[in-house]
Structures are given as C-alpha cells and as structure tokens.
Amino acid sequence: MKFVLNSKKKAQSLIEYALILAMVAVVAIAALQLLGNNIGSTLRSAADTVGDGAENAGRNACSAMGDDFQWNEDDNTCKFIGDTDE
C-alpha cells in the first residue's frame, strides 16, 4: 500500500510541475504578443540609426580625403575624381 501512495504522490508532483510550466508558457506567449510589435519597431529604428551612422561616416571620411574624392550618393561610395596623369 505504501508503494502505491508514494507512486501517486510522484505522479501528482509531475502534474503540478507540468501545469506550472504550461502557465509560464501561456504568460510568456501573451507577453510576446503584446510587446512584439513594440520590440520590432524599436529594433528597426536602431538598425536604421546604425545604417545612417555608417553612411555618414563614409561620407565624412570621403570629404576628409580632399578635393580629389567625391561621395557618390547613388551607391554610397567614394570615387577618386582627381587627375590621374601626374
């Protein structure tokens, strides 16, 4: 009889743990559903800021190289436009 009671207690504990795990999963999914759009827009904004900063750094570096270089807006590259006959 003692073996049967001990087995029932173990099964009850496993069920309780499974229910707790299921509740945590439901809360996590609900939180992600509510915050997902905000997190996505924040990450997109950060990525745009980093991209703009990199483009500005390239433009500034190109202009710092002197008048022989020109920033090309079409493909975001620095082109040498100086005289090559020297």
N, C-alpha and C positions, 0 to 999 in steps of 0.2 A: 504494500500500500504506500509506503514511504517513497518508493521509486516512482510511482505514478504521480504523486503530488509534486515531487521535485521536477519531473518532466513537464508538468502543466505550468509550473512557475517559470521555467525557462522559455516555454512557448509564449506565455503571456508577456514576458520581458521583450522577446523578439518582436512581438506585435506592437508593443508600446514604442519601441525604437523605430519601427517602420512607420508608424503614424506620425511620430515627431519628425522624421525625415521627410515625409510627404508634406507636412505643414510647412516646413522650412522651404521646400522646393516651390510650393504654391506662393509663398510670400516673396521669394526671390524672383519668380517669374512675373508676378504682379508689379514689383518694383521696377524691373527692367522694362515692362510695357509702359509704365507711367513715365519713366525717366529716359527711355530710349531715344526719343526724338530730340530731347534737350542735349543729351550727350553727343548725338550725331551732329547736331548743328554746331556745338562747341568745338568738336574735333575738326569739322570742315572749316570753321573760322580760323582755327590755329594753323591748319595746313595752308590756307590762303595767305595768312600773315607770313609764314616761313617762306613761301614761294615768292611773295612780293619782296621780302627782305633779300633773298638771293638775287633776284633780278636787279634790285637797286645796288647791291654790292658789285655786281658785274658792270653795271653802267658807270658807277663811280670809279672802279678800277680802270676802265677803258678811258675815261676822260682824264684820269691822273697820268696816263702814259704819254700824253702830249697831243699836239695838233695833228700828228701823223696817223692817229687812230680815230675811228668813228664808230659809235654804237649803232648797230642795225636793229631797229625795232621789229622788223618782220620775223626774224628768227632768234632774236636776243643774243647776238654775237658781236664781238668786237672785230672790226675789219681794219686792216692796215691800208691807208689811202695815200701814204707818203710816196715820194719819188723813189723808185727802185733803180734808177740809172746811176746812182752815186757809187 
